[in-house]
Amino acid sequence: MGRNYPHAFTKIETSIPNGTLYPAHPTSIMINLRTAQKSLRQIHQEAKAKRQAHFDILISAAAMCKDTKQKQLILNLKRAEELRHCYAMVQSVTKPSQPGGISHIHIPIPSDNPKLQWESIYNPVELENKVLQQHRQHFAQAEGTVFTQEPLCTLINDTCTTDFAQQVLAGTAAIDNLLINKYTKDLLHHLKSKIPSTESPKHPLDKDEVICGFKLWPERMTTSPSGQHLGIYKSMRTCIVNNLCIPCE
């Protein structure tokens, strides 16, 4: 005879208070999860401090009892845990356990309160808008500098492809005749190319040197905030033959 699971489920459902079984909105789950994670981190931090205090009490008690052997054992255990925590911090930086990416941001809340308050943004659309707004503000900081004002903003455009820009590079531009300050003139003079006119300015990368660089570069080092490492380049190094990338078998 089979068990009456629906009847059992109904009894369990009726025993749970209303509002706890069915959250009002899926975001409530995420909010509760973040709150629980924050509480867990706080508990871990407090537990570490309390454990260190407990070690100190045991060490003091062993010293009062003149038990040098017990005192040394506790000291060794305390140092071992501190060393393990130190290695864990280094490993979290050198070998991240998860790829990078922005999951949320904290922005300050304008207020008269001397203690700074922060607002957490988790909504993807709002998060993207906030990041773009910060980037616009950050990359607009050059506005008002000498290269964004006349006459240099016209003589040297954003891509530095004007005739005057090429003259600055060649060292033939009439920089001293410009209506700019002395420090900007010195800067433009120092922008002259250091490559002799008899030498080609193009220096193509040597394939063997690039491959050698990938060979010597430690694979544990990441190449971008995404956390991707150099394993793909190290594997491709064995597949390059005569400037062609041959698929590995």
C-alpha positions, 0 to 999 in steps of 0.5 A: 500500500503506497503512502499518502504523500499529498495528505502529508504535504497538506498537513505540513503546509497547514502547520506553517504560518501564512506568509512564510511559505510563499514569499510576496516577491522573488526579490524577498528571497534574495534580500533574505539571502544577502541578509543571512550571508551578511550575518554569517560573515559577521559571525565568522569575524566574531568567532575568529576574535573570540577564538583568539581571546580563548587562546589568550586565556588558555595561554595565561592559565598555562603560564600561571600553572607553570605548564610550559609544555601546554603553553607551547602547544597552545602557542603553536596552534595559535600561530598555525591558525594565523599562518593558515589565515594569511595563506588563505588571504594571499590565495584569495587574491592570486587564485580567485575561486570565481570569475570577476564581474559586477554583481552589485555596487554601493553608492553613498547616500547624500545626507547631513549625517556625519556617518556616511550611509551607503545604498546597495544597487542590485538591479541590472538595469540600474546598476549599468546606468550607475556604472556608465554615469560614473565612467562618464564623470571619471573620463570627463576629468580631462575637460578643461586641460590644455589639450582640450582647449584652443589652440591645441584641441584643433591643432592636435585632435583626439586621434593625433593624426593632424599635420601639426601632430606629425610635426610635433612627433618629427620635431619640426613644429613651431611650438614656441610661437603658440599662445600656451604656457611654458610648461605645455611647450616643454611637454610638446618638445618632449613629445618628439620621437626618439627614433632616428629618421634613418630607422624604421618606426615599425617594430613588428613582434617576433613570433618566437619571442612572444611564444617564449614570453608565454612559456615563462609567464606563470599560468597562475597569473590572471590576464584580466578581471574575468579571472581567465588565466594563460592556460589557453596561450600555453596550450596554443604555444605547442600548436603554432607552426610556421605562423599558422595555428594548427588545432591541437589533437 
